[in-house]
Amino acid sequence: MRYNAQVFALLAERLLRKSGVQILYGTQICSVIRKDDRVEAIVVENKSGRSAIPARMFVDATGDADLFSLAGAPTALYGKGNILAAWYYETLNGRTTLHMVGAADVLPNEKDTIVPDAIEIERISGLDAAEVSEAIQHGHGVILEKFLEKGGVSEEHSLATIATIPQLRMTRRIIGACTLDEADDHKTFGDSIGMTGDWRKRGPAFEIPFGTLHAPSLSNVLAAGRCISVTDAMWDVARVIPPAIVTGEAAGLAAALFDDLGNADVEKLQKRLCGQHVRLHLEDVL
Ligand SMILES: Cc1cc2nc3c(=O)[nH]c(=O)nc-3n(C[C@H](O)[C@H](O)[C@H](O)COP(=O)(O)OP(=O)(O)OC[C@H]3O[C@@H](n4cnc5c(N)ncnc54)[C@H](O)[C@@H]3O)c2cc1C
């Protein structure tokens, strides 16, 4: 499915506002206040300075499991690291084209699948500010060079857009109550909260257990998106947009329904998800 990312972002923002969500742009979580197995508040920094936001439940959708890590919960790192990914849209004579100058959605360990324009630098963890900034600037340098090769800015030639956030795929993930692996292809999980395929090939289908969204050491923090609990082998499958949507919906709903994730009534969550037309099990679609 293709969609216009900018319009999608504006529509998603409008939906959040209509639902009464307060959005704080430019806000970074930098610490947590934890008591026993509960996070009582997250500490954030933004234009207003530093403040604490208390809540009954939290969802860590940072992609890097930052909240879990700051709360001291066990996490795992992607050993191989990320290769540089950069892209730009160029408009030339009325035609706008996407150019990949780093590795696109390819397996990071398979050099021969990297697109021809690929630029390579040492792999980056994605968790070190200086390292990430250096990689971004390296990508910017290559983009500028490639753009100027076709002439400067004119009425016919412009750099339409470039990435606005670091292009990272696998960084840090939670170690959850359950960890999904490639070998779980076509396996049924009683606590499934939805399903995903494998974007790289036809065939595999995975039920995603609720246990991949929370960790035994924290009773009120859920993970959603690319930092849920999976093995290294499964990460490349689970880090993409469709499973991020599935886990995001389930984590948000679970945060609304439960107070203690270790003793959650998963059937209640599943019933609500089914009511929202989520297919939980492979037998529902096969
Ligand atoms: C180059 C590239 C191409 C891709 N192409 C595709 C594709 O074609 N199809 C596909 O399905 N997937 C694709 N992906 C994967 C896709 O980008 C991810 O699936 C998706 O972005 C993961 O969503 P997420 O919400 O889990 O994490 P992210 O998109 O990484 O979002 C995390 C958010 O949390 C914020 N954040 C991080 N840390 C903090 C903090 N400490 N405090 C506050 N906020 C924080 C970040 O700013 C960001 O907004 C691609 C990825 C890359 C890098």
The ligand as a MOL file (V3000), in Angstrom:
LIG
                    3D

  0  0  0     0  0            999 V3000
M  V30 BEGIN CTAB
M  V30 COUNTS 53 58 0 0 0
M  V30 BEGIN ATOM
M  V30 1 C 15.5090 3.9350 5.3030 0
M  V30 2 C 14.3580 3.1610 5.8480 0
M  V30 3 C 13.3590 2.7480 4.9920 0
M  V30 4 C 12.2660 2.0440 5.4720 0
M  V30 5 N 11.2800 1.6320 4.6090 0
M  V30 6 C 10.2230 0.9310 5.0580 0
M  V30 7 C 9.1860 0.5070 4.1850 0
M  V30 8 O 9.2280 0.7690 2.9860 0
M  V30 9 N 8.1470 -0.1990 4.7040 0
M  V30 10 C 8.0660 -0.5070 6.0340 0
M  V30 11 O 7.0960 -1.1440 6.4710 0
M  V30 12 N 9.0260 -0.1030 6.8960 0
M  V30 13 C 10.1010 0.6090 6.4460 0
M  V30 14 N 11.0870 1.0090 7.3210 0
M  V30 15 C 10.9130 0.6960 8.7450 0
M  V30 16 C 10.0130 1.7320 9.4150 0
M  V30 17 O 10.6440 2.9630 9.3570 0
M  V30 18 C 9.7860 1.3210 10.8490 0
M  V30 19 O 8.9630 0.2120 10.8110 0
M  V30 20 C 9.0210 2.2870 11.6890 0
M  V30 21 O 9.5280 3.5920 11.5900 0
M  V30 22 C 9.0950 1.8420 13.1460 0
M  V30 23 O 8.1940 2.6350 13.8430 0
M  V30 24 P 8.3850 2.9270 15.3930 0
M  V30 25 O 7.2630 3.8440 15.7310 0
M  V30 26 O 8.5510 1.6660 16.1450 0
M  V30 27 O 9.7980 3.6890 15.5360 0
M  V30 28 P 10.2710 5.0620 14.9110 0
M  V30 29 O 9.6330 5.3220 13.5880 0
M  V30 30 O 11.7520 5.0430 14.9970 0
M  V30 31 O 9.6540 6.1760 15.9050 0
M  V30 32 C 10.1700 6.3980 17.1900 0
M  V30 33 C 9.8020 7.8170 17.5930 0
M  V30 34 O 10.1740 8.0140 18.9610 0
M  V30 35 C 10.9100 9.2200 19.0630 0
M  V30 36 N 11.8770 9.0630 20.1710 0
M  V30 37 C 12.9760 8.2830 20.2060 0
M  V30 38 N 13.6050 8.3870 21.3760 0
M  V30 39 C 12.8710 9.2450 22.1260 0
M  V30 40 C 12.9980 9.7570 23.4580 0
M  V30 41 N 14.0200 9.3940 24.2560 0
M  V30 42 N 12.0580 10.6420 23.8950 0
M  V30 43 C 11.0360 11.0240 23.0890 0
M  V30 44 N 10.8470 10.5480 21.8280 0
M  V30 45 C 11.7620 9.6800 21.3600 0
M  V30 46 C 11.6030 9.4030 17.7090 0
M  V30 47 O 11.9060 10.7580 17.5060 0
M  V30 48 C 10.5310 8.8840 16.7590 0
M  V30 49 O 9.6150 9.8910 16.4360 0
M  V30 50 C 12.1820 1.7240 6.8630 0
M  V30 51 C 13.1990 2.1540 7.7390 0
M  V30 52 C 14.2900 2.8570 7.2380 0
M  V30 53 C 15.3540 3.2980 8.2000 0
M  V30 END ATOM
M  V30 BEGIN BOND
M  V30 1 1 1 2
M  V30 2 1 2 3
M  V30 3 2 2 52
M  V30 4 2 3 4
M  V30 5 1 4 5
M  V30 6 1 4 50
M  V30 7 2 5 6
M  V30 8 1 6 7
M  V30 9 1 6 13
M  V30 10 2 7 8
M  V30 11 1 7 9
M  V30 12 1 9 10
M  V30 13 2 10 11
M  V30 14 1 10 12
M  V30 15 2 12 13
M  V30 16 1 13 14
M  V30 17 1 14 15
M  V30 18 1 14 50
M  V30 19 1 15 16
M  V30 20 1 16 17
M  V30 21 1 16 18
M  V30 22 1 18 19
M  V30 23 1 18 20
M  V30 24 1 20 21
M  V30 25 1 20 22
M  V30 26 1 22 23
M  V30 27 1 23 24
M  V30 28 2 24 25
M  V30 29 1 24 26
M  V30 30 1 24 27
M  V30 31 1 27 28
M  V30 32 2 28 29
M  V30 33 1 28 30
M  V30 34 1 28 31
M  V30 35 1 31 32
M  V30 36 1 32 33
M  V30 37 1 33 34
M  V30 38 1 33 48
M  V30 39 1 34 35
M  V30 40 1 35 36
M  V30 41 1 35 46
M  V30 42 1 36 37
M  V30 43 1 36 45
M  V30 44 2 37 38
M  V30 45 1 38 39
M  V30 46 1 39 40
M  V30 47 2 39 45
M  V30 48 1 40 41
M  V30 49 2 40 42
M  V30 50 1 42 43
M  V30 51 2 43 44
M  V30 52 1 44 45
M  V30 53 1 46 47
M  V30 54 1 46 48
M  V30 55 1 48 49
M  V30 56 2 50 51
M  V30 57 1 51 52
M  V30 58 1 52 53
M  V30 END BOND
M  V30 END CTAB
M  END
